[in-house]
């Protein structure tokens, strides 16, 4: 799967699971060329997300919600993920 397809899949999964009011997905894979984890072809991504679903949740709980929504993509499509999860 290409990283463009991975970004589309990430967007779809997060939209379905969390209905975010803000969602930006950044492909950082090029910064990790030569990194041992990058050899498998899985991507490195940053996610900036805001959602009402995060209201009343701790930062760790917000991250867990993102990881749960994307669980089908680990480890084959996503190797590394940076999450910035906030309230709308």
FENSULVEN-V680581 format. One record per pair of residues at least 12 apart in sequence whose C-alpha atoms are under 7 Angstrom apart, sorted by the first residue. I is the first residue (numbers start at 1). GAP is how many residues later the second one is. Records with the same first field share a line. If there is no record, write none. Layout:
# FENSULVEN-V680581
I: GAP + GAP
This chain:
# FENSULVEN-V680581
3: 40
6: 71
7: 18
10: 60
13: 56 + 57
14: 55
17: 52
18: 33 + 35
19: 32
20: 29 + 30 + 31
21: 29 + 30 + 67
22: 27 + 28
23: 25 + 26 + 27
24: 23 + 24 + 25
25: 20 + 21 + 22 + 23
26: 19 + 20 + 21
27: 17 + 18 + 19
28: 16 + 17 + 18
29: 14 + 15 + 16
37: 42
42: 34 + 35 + 36 + 37
43: 34 + 35 + 36 + 37
44: 34 + 35 + 36 + 37
45: 35 + 36 + 37
46: 35 + 36 + 37
47: 35 + 36 + 37
48: 35 + 36 + 37
49: 35 + 36 + 37
50: 35 + 36 + 37 + 38
51: 35 + 36 + 37
52: 35 + 36
54: 33
55: 32
62: 23
63: 20 + 22
